[in-house]
Amino acid sequence: MQPRKQRKWLYKDSKLHEKHKLLHATLSDKLREKYGRRSARVRKGDKVRIMRGDFAGHEGKVIEVDMKRCRIKVDGATVTKSDGTEVAVPIHPSNVMITDFGEVDEVRKRILER
């Protein structure tokens, strides 16, 4: 497939339910051993470690998941704007590692044990 067609699918043609796959992040060794999975979908409230970029090594909770733009915002990964306000930096889920799940409700439990 041509790269332009892949980009077009990613930004224009992909449906919201197809973007769930793009919101997966790798699991820490402890969680991999416990659930027998390599990755899981990032949710609000999960504790993550940023692995790449300017905030590499930073750990914090996910405060927002943007399905439309396929980005997450992590508590503490902020930038100060010129007017002095602090804004959370959007990070791609592939650049983070889930270190701890926020809440494991029934739906997530079934997904992890599949």
DRENSE-861310 format. One record per residue (C-alpha): residue in one letter; z negated, y, x negated. Coordinates in steps of 0.02 Angstrom, whole numbers, padded with zeros to 5 digits, always signed. Example, Ala and Ser with C-alpha at 12.3 -4.5 7.8 and 13.67 -1.06 7.14 Angstrom:
<pts>
A-00390-00225-00615S-00357-00053-00684
</pts>
This chain:
<pts>
M+00000+00000+00000Q+00036+00176-00059P-00118+00278-00109R-00068+00417+00013K-00070+00292+00157Q-00240+00227+00103R-00307+00405+00098K-00230+00444+00267W-00317+00293+00342L-00481+00341+00261Y-00484+00522+00320K-00379+00525+00480D-00337+00355+00553S-00496+00255+00528K-00601+00228+00683L-00787+00263+00687H-00832+00079+00704E-00725+00040+00549K-00822+00165+00444H-00979+00056+00456K-00908-00049+00315L-00891+00105+00205L-01076+00149+00230H-01139-00005+00136A-01242+00013-00022T-01299-00115-00150L-01474-00188-00134S-01607-00192-00269D-01646-00357-00356K-01805-00379-00253L-01712-00357-00087R-01567-00467-00145E-01687-00608-00182K-01779-00586-00017Y-01627-00576+00099G-01494-00668-00003R-01370-00526+00019R-01283-00410-00103S-01269-00254+00006A-01322-00181+00172R-01284-00031+00279V-01379+00128+00238R-01487+00197+00378K-01594+00351+00402G-01768+00317+00332D-01713+00195+00195K-01779+00226+00020V-01635+00239-00105R-01609+00270-00290I-01458+00375-00339M-01361+00284-00475R-01217+00405-00513G-01186+00591-00521D-01296+00742-00555F-01447+00665-00469A-01438+00495-00556G-01610+00413-00564H-01681+00513-00418E-01769+00414-00282G-01796+00474-00105K-01779+00437+00080V-01615+00453+00173I-01633+00604+00287E-01459+00601+00365V-01308+00485+00378D-01142+00572+00411M-01028+00442+00490K-00878+00558+00503R-00875+00608+00320C-00949+00443+00257R-01089+00529+00161I-01279+00520+00158K-01409+00652+00117V-01562+00606+00015D-01729+00695+00019G-01751+00794-00142A-01567+00793-00194T-01540+00977-00155V-01447+01126-00225T-01501+01308-00210K-01370+01422-00134S-01344+01601-00193D-01446+01669-00046G-01595+01560-00098T-01586+01425+00034E-01595+01242-00017V-01459+01126+00046A-01453+00936+00034V-01305+00872-00067P-01194+00742+00020I-01183+00580-00080H-01066+00432-00056P-01161+00272-00012S-01076+00173-00151N-01170+00282-00277V-01344+00232-00216M-01451+00076-00220I-01565+00031-00075T-01739-00001-00146D-01834-00019+00018F-01789-00027+00202G-01872+00103+00313E-01894+00000+00471V-01834-00178+00496D-01812-00184+00684E-01739-00330+00781V-01557-00274+00762R-01569-00252+00574K-01667-00413+00556R-01527-00511+00642I-01396-00426+00533L-01490-00468+00371E-01522-00649+00420R-01342-00683+00473
</pts>
